[in-house]
Amino acid sequence: MPPIYAELIRNLTQAEEVNINVWNAEMEAWVRELLLKNKTPLERVRFHHFPAYEPWCRDHGPIFLVRERDGTRERAIVDWGYNAWGNKYPPYDLDDAIPQHVAKLRGLPLFSPGIVMEGGSLEVNGRGTVLTTEACLLNPNRNPDLSKEQIEHYLKNYLGVTNVIWLGEGIVGDDTDGHIDDLTRFVNPTTVVTVVEEDPQDENYRILQDNLKRLAGLRDEAGRPLRVVELPMPGVVEHNGQRLPASYANFMLRTGW
């Protein structure tokens, strides 16, 4: 895995600065050496000694809020709780603390809703709409005492959205219990790409057809129908006989919305 991360980081530095959490100076030196071997420009990389067990910072890291106010761009951080996708992979206390470290580092206001929510379970268009799934957010291994309406209330209060769109299940093999980032993504404020499986015999066929039908009747925060673009699935991908949650929807998009 480290060489794959190194290649990802090298490509990312061509477009933006990359921030990396490491355990300590020893780990930082090891990563620097790996990146140099991969011809990565280290002036585009920033290291932070924030120890964490899980490298997937999208899920346990900070969610940034941004707004323009009186000609000034303001930012804040939402610190959702993190329990390693339903307490599947303890310990996770260090991961859960990452948003607090980042807020202190950046000198940003921090809001802590007090409920479990991973970054990969949320997809926003930056205009007031959030996409998510029932399979994940309504799973009793996250917030068993909260209803669907109560979860919507948290999303609206802490993300500043007015429109919550719910899809159904996630793809087969997804140990996150159905993250939206494997399914449906905004590529501009009014357009989503959503994965579809063309083989009726595939386990994902029914799941993804259901999500596609839901999207057909949904609208954005201004009441406009969403433009839906279908994205094919890669087919069955396995490792040691176990099906993996392979999807072309789990991408990073650099955009100037």
C-alpha positions, 0 to 999 in steps of 0.5 A: 500500500505505501507505494500506491499512496506515494503515487497518489500523493505525487499526482495530487501535488501537481494540482494542490498542496497535500497534508499528511498525518503521521505518528511521529518524526520517525514515520515522517522521515520514512514517508519523506524518503518514500516520496523522494524515491517517487520524485514527489516535490516535497515543497508541496507536502505538509506533515502533521504529527497527528497519530491515527490508526486509520488512513482514510481521513475522509471519514474520520477527519474534519468537515469544512464549512465555508461561507463568504461574509462581507467580502471575507471567506470564512471557514469552520470545522464540524467534528462529527463522531467516529466509531470505525464504521459501526465499531468494526475496527477498534480502537478508533479514539485517535482517529476521532480526535483528528478534527480537533487537532486540525481546528487547533492547527488552523485556528478555526471554530469547531462545532461538535454535534455529538453524533456519529457521521463519516465524511464518506456518508455525505455528498453535498453540492455546495448550494444547500443539498446533501445526498446520503443513504438510509443503509448507512445513516439509519444503521443502528450501529451508528446512532440507534436512538435517532430517527430519520427526521432527527438525523435530517435536523442535524444535517441541516443545522451543522451543514447549513443545507436545506434539502436532504436526499436519501438513497437506499442501499450501498454496493455489495461488500461495502463494510461502511454499510453503504457510503454515498461516495461509492454510489452517487456524486455531484459533479456540479451543483445540479448534476450527479453521476450514479453507478449502475450495474448492467448485468441483471444477475449481479448482486448490485443490479437491483440495489443500483436500479432502486437508487437510479429510480429514486434519483429520477424523482428528486430535486435540488434545493431550488426545486430543480430536477437533478440531471442524472448521468449513469456511470458503469460499474467495474464488475466483480472484483474479489480478493481471497474470495471476498467481493470488494466494494469496487466502484468508479464513483469513489473519485476526487474531483477538483472543481471551481464551482 
